[in-house]
């Protein structure tokens, strides 16, 4: 069965257009800043205030978000209470996979990471993206072969951008 | 191509252009997965994604 057409770019832009405060993290953040990687999902850290989670829930409903990896016919959708916590929500949406993360390595949440972000424009929307250098710092403690490979790519990209 | 690298080529694009390039690559990977699964059904057991990419 073929997958429906998906666009992580449009998913990101629509999330930004919803007014939800979030930071793009993970491999797509590196891609946006020039790292030669390919990723199949969007990773974001959202601000966990009640008002912001309300906007996020509304957006997630608009893209038919439900948890990935469940048996066919078993649909579980994210709740407001769950999104107020610091857990990870690995979701499928009508525009592609979306990982909504309350906090990442070291328990760092939106407010902790915001100073280490830059702004890019996507489909006319402003999107805050975690800096390459911070992404590399987050990978430095990882031990998997994949993470070590990604770290080497991030470091080379940082070097070629003059150390941004 | 001289000493021009893939990173240099990507850095010459806008962030949105880089994201759209990723979209195209991701679609190609998905097409390959579907094609491979159709040809080799016993390899099609990968779930639709229960872990972070």
Backbone of each chain as ProteinMPNN parsed JSONL, in Angstrom:
{"seq_chain_A": "XXXXXXXXXXXXXXXXXXXXXXXXXXXXXXXXXXXXXXXXXXXXXXXXXXXXXXXXXXXXXXXXXXXXXXXXXXXXXXXXXXXXXXXXXXXXXXXXXXXXXXXXXXXXXXXXXXXXXXXXXXXXXXXXXXXXXXXXXXXXXXXXXXXXXXXXXXXXXXXXXXXX", "coords_chain_A": {"N_chain_A": [[0.854, -1.188, 0.0], [0.676, 2.133, -0.928], [2.14, 5.04, 0.583], [0.494, 8.08, 1.618], [1.038, 11.229, -0.094], [3.59, 13.103, 1.405], [4.916, 15.87, 3.216], [7.471, 17.072, 4.959], [8.343, 19.635, 5.137], [6.06, 21.204, 4.731], [4.539, 20.303, 6.89], [6.048, 21.315, 9.013], [5.848, 24.079, 8.493], [3.085, 24.464, 8.729], [2.701, 23.848, 11.41], [4.099, 25.952, 12.563], [2.504, 28.051, 11.646], [0.273, 27.665, 13.171], [0.631, 29.006, 15.478], [1.789, 27.841, 17.641], [4.351, 27.659, 20.072], [7.504, 26.432, 19.486], [10.573, 24.535, 19.076], [12.568, 23.508, 16.39], [14.301, 20.515, 16.382], [16.761, 17.836, 16.323], [17.469, 15.73, 13.415], [16.31, 17.094, 11.238], [16.62, 19.732, 11.893], [19.347, 19.957, 11.608], [19.558, 19.43, 8.869], [18.226, 21.686, 7.829], [20.12, 23.573, 8.285], [22.167, 22.947, 6.618], [23.503, 20.5, 6.86], [24.561, 17.423, 5.426], [22.41, 15.284, 5.58], [19.693, 12.921, 5.679], [16.359, 12.757, 6.679], [13.384, 11.208, 7.99], [11.451, 12.249, 9.555], [9.935, 14.863, 11.616], [11.256, 16.539, 14.352], [10.333, 18.133, 17.276], [10.617, 20.394, 20.06], [8.349, 21.479, 22.342], [6.89, 24.407, 23.922], [5.778, 24.057, 27.189], [3.57, 25.284, 28.38], [0.155, 25.836, 29.437], [-1.505, 27.307, 27.667], [-0.074, 27.199, 25.29], [0.085, 24.451, 24.822], [-2.558, 23.983, 24.361], [-2.914, 25.226, 21.852], [-1.234, 23.563, 20.406], [-2.473, 21.033, 20.619], [-4.798, 21.546, 19.182], [-3.728, 21.982, 16.644], [-2.585, 19.446, 16.185], [-4.842, 17.839, 16.031], [-5.859, 18.811, 13.655], [-4.207, 17.719, 11.748], [-4.656, 15.081, 11.946], [-3.279, 13.609, 13.961], [-1.818, 10.78, 15.494], [-0.572, 8.198, 17.678], [2.375, 6.514, 16.603], [3.308, 3.178, 15.49], [1.43, 1.437, 16.481], [-0.976, -1.27, 16.53], [-2.819, -2.054, 13.553], [-5.882, -0.371, 13.257], [-5.984, 0.304, 15.889], [-6.164, 3.18, 17.33], [-4.58, 5.795, 18.914], [-4.636, 8.894, 20.401], [-2.786, 11.927, 21.076], [-2.985, 13.553, 24.279], [-3.989, 16.522, 26.077], [-3.05, 16.599, 28.75], [-0.926, 14.772, 28.617], [0.817, 16.102, 26.905], [1.591, 18.207, 28.43], [3.556, 17.236, 29.987], [7.01, 16.003, 30.231], [7.543, 14.05, 28.394], [8.082, 11.975, 25.407], [6.426, 12.066, 22.302], [5.612, 10.162, 19.756], [4.447, 10.585, 16.726], [2.173, 9.914, 14.022], [1.14, 11.793, 11.219], [-1.105, 13.462, 8.879], [0.609, 14.706, 7.195], [3.084, 13.629, 7.558], [5.557, 11.928, 9.664], [5.79, 13.034, 13.057], [7.606, 13.975, 15.79], [6.925, 14.89, 18.961], [8.382, 16.455, 21.54], [8.715, 16.753, 24.956], [10.947, 17.311, 26.45], [14.491, 17.114, 25.872], [17.761, 15.578, 25.665], [19.363, 15.505, 28.835], [17.216, 16.587, 30.1], [16.466, 18.996, 29.02], [14.304, 21.554, 28.148], [11.982, 23.601, 26.211], [12.389, 26.32, 27.09], [14.981, 26.191, 28.056], [16.437, 25.651, 25.767], [15.887, 27.648, 23.98], [17.643, 29.995, 23.909], [19.697, 28.962, 22.395], [19.045, 28.94, 19.697], [18.189, 29.617, 16.239], [16.483, 31.624, 13.764], [14.587, 30.612, 10.98], [13.018, 30.9, 7.721], [10.123, 29.357, 6.543], [8.0, 28.467, 4.061], [6.92, 31.022, 4.309], [6.602, 31.267, 7.023], [7.94, 31.903, 10.287], [10.37, 29.962, 11.793], [11.819, 28.575, 14.626], [15.0, 27.21, 15.152], [17.15, 24.826, 16.545], [20.59, 25.478, 17.164], [23.351, 24.357, 15.107], [25.746, 23.873, 16.504], [24.846, 23.372, 19.093], [23.3, 21.112, 18.619], [25.357, 19.352, 17.952], [26.716, 19.296, 20.405], [24.785, 17.983, 21.934], [24.9, 15.487, 20.805], [27.375, 14.585, 21.544], [27.563, 13.085, 23.878], [26.488, 10.704, 23.167], [26.501, 7.188, 22.366], [25.983, 5.42, 20.312], [26.685, 3.937, 17.095], [25.454, 5.191, 14.954], [24.898, 7.748, 15.987], [27.48, 8.665, 16.412], [28.398, 8.844, 13.82], [26.653, 10.781, 12.791], [27.439, 12.911, 14.399], [30.03, 13.384, 13.431], [29.407, 14.339, 10.89], [27.956, 16.642, 11.529], [29.959, 18.131, 12.788], [31.741, 18.559, 10.678], [30.116, 20.085, 9.026], [29.734, 22.341, 10.632], [32.358, 23.246, 10.692], [32.715, 24.014, 8.035], [30.945, 26.058, 7.845], [32.165, 28.01, 9.17], [32.11, 27.818, 11.874], [29.632, 28.345, 13.096]], "CA_chain_A": [[0.0, 0.0, 0.0], [1.502, 3.328, -1.008], [1.885, 6.07, 1.576], [-0.001, 9.313, 1.028], [2.103, 12.214, -0.274], [3.901, 13.766, 2.659], [5.917, 16.926, 3.129], [7.897, 17.531, 6.277], [8.446, 21.094, 5.044], [4.722, 21.762, 4.944], [4.179, 19.987, 8.273], [6.747, 22.288, 9.854], [5.28, 25.413, 8.265], [1.72, 24.503, 9.288], [2.83, 23.906, 12.873], [4.464, 27.335, 12.883], [1.341, 28.906, 11.369], [-0.738, 27.44, 14.21], [0.913, 29.866, 16.626], [2.422, 27.049, 18.699], [5.771, 27.911, 20.302], [8.284, 25.179, 19.45], [11.89, 24.581, 18.447], [12.926, 22.346, 15.568], [15.524, 19.875, 16.859], [16.978, 16.588, 15.597], [18.151, 15.725, 12.115], [15.787, 18.091, 10.297], [17.257, 21.0, 12.265], [20.673, 19.933, 10.976], [19.326, 19.556, 7.428], [17.86, 23.075, 7.528], [21.328, 24.399, 8.386], [23.147, 22.564, 5.609], [24.163, 19.205, 7.077], [24.159, 16.45, 4.408], [21.696, 14.169, 6.189], [18.303, 12.767, 5.253], [15.522, 12.264, 7.777], [12.013, 10.892, 7.598], [10.471, 12.823, 10.487], [10.151, 16.191, 12.207], [11.374, 16.504, 15.814], [10.191, 19.466, 17.874], [10.425, 20.561, 21.506], [7.325, 22.513, 22.471], [6.758, 25.081, 25.215], [4.774, 23.229, 27.856], [2.536, 26.059, 29.061], [-1.204, 25.366, 29.127], [-2.02, 27.973, 26.475], [0.636, 26.694, 24.105], [-0.338, 23.061, 24.6], [-3.894, 24.083, 23.757], [-2.742, 25.465, 20.409], [-0.611, 22.366, 19.825], [-3.511, 19.991, 20.514], [-5.688, 21.918, 18.075], [-2.992, 21.705, 15.405], [-2.427, 17.993, 16.005], [-6.13, 17.316, 15.561], [-6.066, 19.225, 12.261], [-3.409, 16.853, 10.856], [-5.015, 13.685, 12.246], [-2.135, 13.015, 14.666], [-2.04, 9.613, 16.357], [0.707, 7.572, 18.005], [2.88, 5.542, 15.635], [3.752, 1.886, 15.972], [0.338, 0.676, 17.084], [-1.583, -2.229, 15.621], [-3.83, -1.491, 12.659], [-7.198, -0.253, 13.875], [-5.855, 0.793, 17.261], [-5.766, 4.579, 17.201], [-4.417, 6.509, 20.177], [-4.287, 10.284, 20.085], [-2.162, 12.621, 22.209], [-3.894, 14.338, 25.115], [-3.461, 17.764, 26.649], [-2.274, 16.273, 29.954], [0.335, 14.124, 28.228], [1.702, 17.093, 26.28], [2.081, 19.111, 29.471], [4.697, 16.575, 30.607], [8.285, 16.095, 29.496], [7.74, 12.828, 27.614], [8.202, 12.002, 23.947], [5.202, 11.63, 21.635], [6.021, 9.821, 18.392], [3.132, 10.644, 16.095], [1.958, 9.952, 12.573], [0.167, 12.822, 10.838], [-1.448, 13.41, 7.461], [1.701, 15.307, 6.426], [4.325, 12.916, 7.824], [5.82, 11.649, 11.076], [6.115, 14.197, 13.893], [7.958, 13.636, 17.171], [6.704, 16.036, 19.847], [9.228, 16.125, 22.673], [8.597, 17.707, 26.056], [12.324, 17.652, 26.811], [15.464, 16.225, 25.233], [18.89, 15.145, 26.493], [19.626, 16.31, 30.019], [15.988, 17.197, 30.589], [16.341, 20.358, 28.501], [13.04, 21.869, 27.513], [11.912, 24.747, 25.297], [12.998, 27.539, 27.634], [16.428, 25.964, 28.173], [17.055, 25.571, 24.444], [15.56, 28.833, 23.165], [18.804, 30.863, 23.623], [20.595, 28.285, 21.448], [18.297, 28.725, 18.449], [18.18, 30.65, 15.203], [15.191, 31.651, 13.079], [14.579, 30.471, 9.523], [11.681, 31.091, 7.156], [9.638, 28.175, 5.803], [6.672, 28.758, 3.494], [6.459, 32.308, 4.831], [6.481, 31.207, 8.487], [9.201, 31.93, 11.03], [10.565, 28.723, 12.557], [13.044, 28.597, 15.441], [15.749, 25.969, 14.935], [18.29, 24.697, 17.453], [21.846, 25.688, 16.44], [24.173, 23.184, 14.793], [26.729, 23.628, 17.567], [24.119, 22.757, 20.212], [22.98, 19.749, 18.179], [26.586, 18.554, 18.076], [26.961, 19.099, 21.839], [23.84, 16.97, 22.408], [25.328, 14.176, 20.275], [28.698, 14.203, 22.034], [27.467, 12.072, 24.923], [25.854, 9.486, 22.641], [27.462, 6.095, 22.154], [25.651, 4.548, 19.183], [27.464, 4.165, 15.869], [24.723, 6.165, 14.136], [25.089, 9.08, 16.556], [28.873, 9.082, 16.184], [28.477, 9.227, 12.41], [25.966, 12.069, 12.652], [28.279, 13.936, 15.032], [31.118, 13.726, 12.506], [28.82, 15.155, 9.809], [27.647, 17.959, 12.1], [31.211, 18.868, 13.036], [32.275, 19.005, 9.384], [29.254, 21.173, 8.546], [30.07, 23.517, 11.447], [33.665, 23.734, 10.25], [32.595, 24.662, 6.729], [30.171, 27.299, 7.991], [32.968, 28.964, 9.925], [31.943, 27.639, 13.325], [28.364, 28.86, 13.622]], "C_chain_A": [[0.888, 1.234, 0.0], [1.124, 4.309, 0.099], [1.289, 7.286, 0.895], [1.164, 10.284, 0.835], [2.338, 12.961, 1.026], [4.946, 14.839, 2.413], [6.254, 17.391, 4.526], [8.017, 19.051, 6.295], [7.096, 21.732, 5.342], [4.238, 21.478, 6.363], [4.795, 21.014, 9.226], [6.119, 23.68, 9.723], [3.876, 25.526, 8.862], [1.756, 24.56, 10.808], [3.184, 25.337, 13.294], [3.26, 28.264, 12.696], [0.26, 28.752, 12.432], [-0.537, 28.337, 15.426], [1.522, 29.123, 17.806], [3.894, 27.437, 18.83], [6.504, 26.575, 20.346], [9.651, 25.47, 18.86], [12.054, 23.33, 17.587], [14.257, 21.815, 16.073], [15.774, 18.644, 15.971], [17.564, 16.793, 14.211], [17.613, 16.792, 11.167], [16.325, 19.485, 10.628], [18.638, 21.09, 11.623], [20.545, 20.105, 9.46], [19.07, 21.019, 7.056], [19.075, 23.991, 7.528], [22.477, 23.885, 7.521], [23.833, 21.236, 5.814], [23.664, 18.199, 6.035], [23.599, 15.17, 5.029], [20.336, 14.063, 5.523], [17.526, 12.201, 6.427], [14.095, 12.099, 7.307], [11.001, 11.445, 8.587], [10.894, 14.202, 10.962], [10.209, 16.004, 13.72], [11.239, 17.927, 16.334], [10.115, 19.349, 19.39], [9.454, 21.721, 21.668], [7.381, 23.172, 23.848], [5.561, 24.467, 25.932], [3.802, 24.024, 28.714], [1.156, 25.635, 28.588], [-1.75, 26.003, 27.848], [-1.378, 27.416, 25.209], [0.23, 25.256, 23.783], [-1.743, 23.035, 23.991], [-3.817, 24.318, 22.255], [-2.162, 24.224, 19.724], [-1.64, 21.252, 19.621], [-4.442, 20.278, 19.329], [-5.011, 21.634, 16.733], [-2.917, 20.202, 15.146], [-3.731, 17.355, 15.522], [-6.329, 17.631, 14.079], [-5.26, 18.377, 11.278], [-3.573, 15.373, 11.229], [-3.887, 12.954, 12.979], [-2.573, 11.864, 15.555], [-0.689, 8.946, 16.581], [1.083, 6.533, 16.956], [3.135, 4.196, 16.314], [2.682, 1.061, 16.649], [-0.26, -0.268, 16.038], [-2.64, -1.533, 14.766], [-5.188, -1.477, 13.348], [-7.16, 0.24, 15.304], [-5.301, 2.217, 17.211], [-5.723, 5.226, 18.587], [-3.932, 7.916, 19.862], [-3.68, 10.96, 21.313], [-3.192, 13.463, 22.97], [-3.181, 15.582, 25.639], [-2.571, 17.453, 27.859], [-0.924, 15.659, 29.596], [1.319, 15.149, 27.677], [2.199, 18.138, 27.265], [3.321, 18.526, 30.161], [5.937, 16.626, 29.729], [8.571, 14.86, 28.646], [7.85, 13.074, 26.116], [6.951, 11.408, 23.315], [5.534, 11.424, 20.163], [4.752, 9.605, 17.576], [3.222, 10.47, 14.575], [0.946, 11.055, 12.307], [-0.121, 12.692, 9.348], [-0.342, 13.996, 6.581], [3.039, 14.624, 6.659], [4.543, 12.726, 9.308], [6.284, 12.897, 11.833], [6.395, 13.704, 15.306], [7.853, 14.905, 18.01], [7.357, 15.701, 21.181], [9.086, 17.181, 23.761], [9.957, 18.186, 26.513], [13.24, 16.689, 26.079], [16.623, 15.971, 26.194], [19.131, 16.094, 27.67], [18.385, 16.995, 30.568], [15.753, 18.61, 30.082], [15.042, 20.552, 27.725], [13.136, 23.118, 26.66], [12.659, 25.96, 25.837], [14.514, 27.407, 27.778], [17.121, 26.099, 26.813], [16.879, 26.846, 23.622], [16.778, 29.734, 22.903], [19.763, 30.267, 22.603], [19.894, 28.017, 20.119], [18.472, 29.899, 17.504], [16.816, 30.58, 14.523], [15.386, 31.491, 11.575], [13.151, 30.726, 9.035], [11.331, 29.873, 6.31], [8.208, 28.45, 5.355], [6.078, 30.013, 4.124], [6.291, 32.356, 6.336], [7.863, 31.251, 9.127], [9.269, 30.689, 11.927], [11.868, 28.833, 13.331], [13.689, 27.203, 15.389], [16.942, 25.943, 15.883], [19.593, 24.775, 16.641], [22.602, 24.376, 16.204], [25.126, 22.846, 15.929], [26.059, 22.958, 18.768], [23.722, 21.324, 19.866], [24.199, 18.839, 18.344], [26.885, 18.289, 19.55], [26.049, 18.003, 22.394], [24.274, 15.569, 21.968], [26.611, 13.676, 20.928], [28.641, 13.109, 23.106], [26.907, 10.748, 24.433], [26.902, 8.432, 22.319], [27.16, 5.253, 20.917], [26.488, 4.919, 17.96], [26.784, 5.227, 15.005], [24.962, 7.579, 14.662], [26.518, 9.579, 16.344], [29.063, 9.531, 14.737], [27.827, 10.591, 12.192], [26.813, 13.178, 13.256], [29.41, 14.362, 14.097], [30.599, 14.618, 11.377], [28.498, 16.557, 10.324], [28.92, 18.775, 12.285], [31.82, 19.366, 11.73], [31.436, 20.163, 8.833], [29.556, 22.454, 9.318], [31.39, 24.118, 10.969], [33.529, 24.511, 8.941], [31.738, 25.924, 6.788], [30.945, 28.337, 8.791], [32.665, 28.931, 11.402], [30.676, 28.205, 13.908], [27.818, 27.981, 14.722]], "O_chain_A": [[1.767, 1.361, 0.852], [-0.035, 4.403, 0.501], [1.545, 7.513, -0.287], [2.175, 10.174, 1.529], [1.389, 13.401, 1.675], [5.767, 14.72, 1.503], [5.44, 18.021, 5.2], [7.82, 19.683, 7.333], [7.006, 22.685, 6.115], [3.592, 22.329, 6.974], [4.128, 21.514, 10.132], [5.89, 24.366, 10.72], [3.52, 26.557, 9.431], [0.937, 25.24, 11.427], [2.634, 25.862, 14.262], [3.033, 29.16, 13.508], [-0.588, 29.633, 12.574], [-1.405, 28.428, 16.294], [1.747, 29.716, 18.861], [4.605, 27.536, 17.829], [6.169, 25.697, 21.141], [9.867, 26.506, 18.229], [11.715, 22.226, 18.014], [15.229, 22.562, 16.182], [15.071, 18.441, 14.981], [18.079, 17.86, 13.877], [18.373, 17.344, 10.371], [16.468, 20.323, 9.738], [19.05, 22.152, 11.155], [21.324, 20.831, 8.844], [19.63, 21.525, 6.084], [19.085, 25.035, 6.876], [23.618, 24.326, 7.665], [24.684, 20.866, 5.005], [22.461, 18.128, 5.784], [24.236, 14.117, 5.002], [19.879, 15.006, 4.878], [17.983, 11.272, 7.093], [13.649, 12.75, 6.362], [9.811, 11.147, 8.479], [12.022, 14.648, 10.751], [9.32, 15.386, 14.307], [11.948, 18.826, 15.883], [9.625, 18.36, 19.935], [9.711, 22.822, 21.182], [7.855, 22.576, 24.815], [4.471, 24.365, 25.368], [3.26, 23.49, 29.682], [1.001, 25.134, 27.474], [-2.382, 25.326, 27.037], [-2.045, 27.192, 24.198], [0.056, 24.893, 22.619], [-2.063, 22.153, 23.195], [-4.548, 23.702, 21.479], [-2.549, 23.881, 18.608], [-1.669, 20.609, 18.572], [-4.819, 19.376, 18.581], [-5.635, 21.116, 15.807], [-3.154, 19.743, 14.029], [-3.714, 16.438, 14.701], [-6.894, 16.828, 13.337], [-5.596, 18.322, 10.095], [-2.745, 14.533, 10.877], [-3.576, 11.809, 12.652], [-3.568, 11.958, 16.273], [0.23, 9.105, 15.777], [0.239, 5.774, 16.48], [3.173, 4.094, 17.541], [2.993, 0.081, 17.326], [-0.074, -0.09, 14.835], [-3.269, -0.564, 15.191], [-5.59, -2.47, 13.954], [-8.202, 0.562, 15.875], [-4.095, 2.415, 17.063], [-6.705, 5.203, 19.329], [-2.946, 8.103, 19.15], [-4.01, 10.616, 22.448], [-4.131, 14.006, 22.388], [-1.953, 15.672, 25.642], [-1.468, 17.986, 27.974], [0.096, 15.988, 30.201], [2.517, 15.073, 27.95], [3.134, 18.879, 26.962], [4.05, 19.247, 30.843], [5.93, 17.204, 28.642], [9.707, 14.644, 28.224], [7.731, 14.199, 25.63], [6.471, 10.361, 23.75], [5.715, 12.385, 19.416], [4.074, 8.586, 17.71], [4.215, 10.834, 13.945], [0.001, 11.234, 13.076], [0.526, 11.917, 8.643], [-0.349, 13.809, 5.365], [4.033, 14.99, 6.032], [3.814, 13.288, 10.125], [7.063, 13.701, 11.32], [5.536, 13.093, 15.943], [8.591, 15.868, 17.8], [6.934, 14.773, 21.87], [9.311, 18.366, 23.516], [10.109, 19.338, 26.919], [12.832, 15.588, 25.709], [16.473, 16.133, 27.405], [19.105, 17.315, 27.519], [18.489, 17.888, 31.409], [14.939, 19.345, 30.641], [14.734, 19.818, 26.786], [14.227, 23.633, 26.414], [13.468, 26.561, 25.13], [15.245, 28.388, 27.639], [18.243, 26.597, 26.722], [17.632, 27.092, 22.68], [16.942, 30.202, 21.776], [20.56, 30.992, 22.007], [20.124, 26.984, 19.49], [18.844, 31.003, 17.9], [16.082, 29.605, 14.683], [16.237, 32.147, 10.974], [12.206, 30.762, 9.824], [12.119, 29.418, 5.481], [7.316, 28.642, 6.181], [4.888, 30.062, 4.434], [5.879, 33.382, 6.877], [8.83, 30.711, 8.589], [8.358, 30.41, 12.705], [12.909, 29.149, 12.755], [13.027, 26.179, 15.557], [17.662, 26.934, 16.006], [19.683, 24.202, 15.555], [22.507, 23.429, 16.985], [25.296, 21.678, 16.278], [26.646, 22.072, 19.39], [23.795, 20.431, 20.71], [24.086, 17.707, 18.815], [27.267, 17.175, 19.91], [26.474, 17.194, 23.219], [24.041, 14.589, 22.675], [26.909, 12.483, 20.876], [29.564, 12.303, 23.225], [26.852, 9.776, 25.187], [28.055, 8.756, 22.034], [27.997, 4.449, 20.508], [26.937, 6.056, 17.813], [27.454, 6.062, 14.397], [25.199, 8.502, 13.883], [26.74, 10.769, 16.123], [29.798, 10.48, 14.464], [28.376, 11.449, 11.5], [26.899, 14.269, 12.691], [29.714, 15.549, 13.981], [31.285, 15.551, 10.958], [28.741, 17.545, 9.631], [28.955, 19.966, 11.975], [32.357, 20.472, 11.678], [31.974, 21.103, 8.248], [29.626, 23.533, 8.729], [31.527, 25.336, 10.855], [34.162, 25.552, 8.766], [31.798, 26.762, 5.888], [30.434, 29.424, 9.058], [32.929, 29.899, 12.115], [30.633, 28.52, 15.097], [26.756, 28.27, 15.274]]}, "seq_chain_B": "XXXXXXXXXXXXXXXXXXXXXXXXXXXXXXXXXXXXXXXXXXXXXXXXXXXXX", "coords_chain_B": {"N_chain_B": [[34.472, 18.57, -10.733], [35.985, 20.118, -9.134], [36.937, 21.276, -5.882], [34.531, 21.441, -4.707], [32.154, 20.582, -2.314], [29.544, 18.374, -1.11], [28.451, 19.533, 1.172], [29.112, 22.237, 0.772], [27.545, 22.765, -1.441], [25.0, 22.43, -0.372], [25.017, 24.452, 1.521], [24.82, 26.62, -0.07], [22.193, 26.799, -0.651], [18.873, 27.945, 0.361], [17.424, 27.658, 3.705], [14.795, 26.634, 3.401], [14.892, 25.498, 0.856], [16.701, 23.452, 1.357], [15.201, 21.887, 3.095], [13.162, 21.064, 1.384], [14.595, 19.538, -0.406], [15.281, 17.454, 1.303], [12.711, 16.41, 1.67], [12.281, 15.32, -0.877], [14.268, 13.367, -0.957], [13.399, 11.772, 1.182], [10.982, 10.829, 0.192], [11.9, 9.26, -1.906], [13.283, 7.279, -0.471], [11.133, 6.101, 0.884], [9.709, 5.108, -1.315], [11.531, 3.214, -2.243], [11.53, 1.503, -0.043], [8.876, 0.55, -0.132], [8.898, -0.677, -2.635], [10.83, -2.631, -2.24], [9.656, -4.092, -0.204], [7.456, -5.089, -1.558], [8.674, -6.76, -3.367], [10.072, -8.495, -1.739], [8.436, -9.834, 0.479], [8.913, -10.941, 3.042], [10.665, -9.245, 4.193], [9.214, -7.129, 4.962], [8.477, -6.477, 7.498], [9.025, -4.274, 9.05], [7.785, -1.943, 11.347], [5.462, 0.898, 11.121], [6.907, 2.877, 12.359], [7.863, 3.204, 15.34], [9.805, 4.398, 16.804], [12.223, 7.043, 17.428], [13.506, 8.636, 14.545]], "CA_chain_B": [[33.73, 19.462, -9.83], [36.928, 20.839, -8.283], [36.878, 20.89, -4.48], [33.192, 21.733, -4.184], [31.62, 19.415, -1.621], [28.089, 18.351, -0.917], [28.1, 20.53, 2.196], [29.164, 23.565, 0.156], [26.364, 22.914, -2.311], [23.827, 22.607, 0.487], [25.103, 25.758, 2.174], [24.451, 27.637, -1.049], [20.721, 26.82, -0.732], [18.166, 28.517, 1.518], [16.925, 26.593, 4.579], [13.59, 25.993, 2.854], [15.313, 24.64, -0.256], [17.315, 22.248, 1.938], [14.111, 21.059, 3.624], [12.449, 20.448, 0.248], [15.48, 18.477, -0.901], [15.086, 16.322, 2.225], [11.411, 15.802, 1.334], [12.432, 14.483, -2.077], [15.059, 12.187, -0.565], [12.568, 10.921, 2.042], [10.011, 10.14, -0.684], [12.638, 8.21, -2.625], [13.537, 6.183, 0.476], [9.855, 5.413, 1.099], [9.394, 4.337, -2.528], [12.409, 2.052, -2.243], [11.041, 0.571, 0.986], [7.653, -0.102, -0.622], [9.279, -1.559, -3.725], [11.549, -3.77, -1.679], [8.687, -4.897, 0.545], [6.612, -5.797, -2.524], [9.472, -7.81, -3.987], [10.552, -9.409, -0.694], [7.466, -9.603, 1.562], [9.397, -11.34, 4.36], [11.423, -8.125, 4.754], [8.287, -5.998, 5.115], [7.976, -6.476, 8.869], [9.319, -3.04, 9.764], [6.566, -1.218, 11.693], [5.429, 2.214, 10.53], [7.754, 3.853, 13.02], [7.591, 3.373, 16.756], [10.951, 4.955, 17.488], [12.673, 8.257, 16.783], [14.349, 8.421, 13.378]], "C_chain_B": [[34.671, 20.228, -8.894], [36.834, 20.37, -6.845], [35.519, 21.197, -3.857], [32.627, 20.47, -3.529], [30.114, 19.499, -1.52], [27.671, 19.395, 0.119], [28.099, 21.926, 1.588], [27.95, 23.8, -0.739], [25.113, 23.157, -1.473], [23.833, 23.987, 1.142], [24.735, 26.892, 1.225], [22.931, 27.76, -1.2], [20.134, 27.549, 0.469], [17.719, 27.368, 2.426], [15.708, 25.881, 3.989], [13.951, 25.08, 1.681], [15.945, 23.353, 0.276], [16.229, 21.304, 2.476], [13.377, 20.357, 2.476], [13.291, 19.346, -0.393], [15.357, 17.245, -0.014], [13.756, 15.62, 1.936], [11.551, 14.86, 0.142], [13.208, 13.209, -1.757], [14.202, 11.22, 0.252], [11.55, 10.15, 1.194], [10.691, 9.001, -1.443], [12.89, 7.014, -1.717], [12.25, 5.393, 0.711], [9.48, 4.565, -0.105], [10.252, 3.073, -2.603], [11.939, 1.021, -1.228], [9.821, -0.187, 0.485], [7.99, -1.091, -1.736], [9.959, -2.813, -3.216], [10.584, -4.693, -0.938], [7.803, -5.698, -0.402], [7.361, -6.978, -3.138], [9.87, -8.892, -2.988], [9.651, -9.278, 0.53], [7.99, -9.979, 2.945], [10.271, -10.26, 4.985], [10.511, -6.951, 5.101], [7.808, -5.831, 6.548], [8.226, -5.179, 9.632], [8.026, -2.294, 10.072], [6.598, 0.198, 11.155], [6.182, 3.264, 11.332], [7.417, 4.072, 14.471], [8.774, 3.921, 17.528], [11.403, 6.205, 16.737], [13.626, 7.904, 15.674], [15.756, 8.943, 13.666]], "O_chain_B": [[34.216, 20.905, -7.972], [36.667, 19.174, -6.603], [35.374, 21.211, -2.635], [32.63, 19.403, -4.142], [29.497, 20.528, -1.797], [26.649, 20.063, -0.046], [27.193, 22.717, 1.852], [27.402, 24.901, -0.784], [24.272, 23.986, -1.821], [22.785, 24.613, 1.298], [24.384, 27.989, 1.66], [22.441, 28.713, -1.806], [20.815, 27.749, 1.475], [17.639, 26.225, 1.976], [15.605, 24.657, 4.071], [13.373, 24.004, 1.535], [15.742, 22.282, -0.296], [16.324, 20.086, 2.331], [13.016, 19.186, 2.592], [12.756, 18.342, -0.865], [15.33, 16.119, -0.512], [13.679, 14.392, 1.954], [11.016, 13.752, 0.143], [12.862, 12.121, -2.216], [14.261, 10.007, 0.053], [11.288, 8.973, 1.441], [10.126, 7.919, -1.599], [12.731, 5.867, -2.136], [12.27, 4.163, 0.735], [8.994, 3.444, 0.045], [9.77, 2.003, -2.977], [11.943, -0.179, -1.501], [9.725, -1.403, 0.646], [7.449, -2.195, -1.786], [9.7, -3.916, -3.696], [10.681, -5.916, -1.033], [7.438, -6.836, -0.108], [6.79, -8.038, -3.395], [9.992, -10.064, -3.347], [10.054, -8.672, 1.524], [7.556, -9.393, 3.936], [10.59, -10.335, 6.171], [10.995, -5.889, 5.494], [6.834, -5.119, 6.794], [7.706, -4.996, 10.732], [7.24, -2.031, 9.161], [7.665, 0.672, 10.762], [6.099, 4.448, 11.006], [6.741, 5.046, 14.802], [8.77, 3.919, 18.759], [11.036, 6.418, 15.582], [14.453, 7.003, 15.81], [16.634, 8.859, 12.808]]}, "name": "protein", "num_of_chains": 2, "seq": "XXXXXXXXXXXXXXXXXXXXXXXXXXXXXXXXXXXXXXXXXXXXXXXXXXXXXXXXXXXXXXXXXXXXXXXXXXXXXXXXXXXXXXXXXXXXXXXXXXXXXXXXXXXXXXXXXXXXXXXXXXXXXXXXXXXXXXXXXXXXXXXXXXXXXXXXXXXXXXXXXXXXXXXXXXXXXXXXXXXXXXXXXXXXXXXXXXXXXXXXXXXXXXXXXXXXXXXXX"}
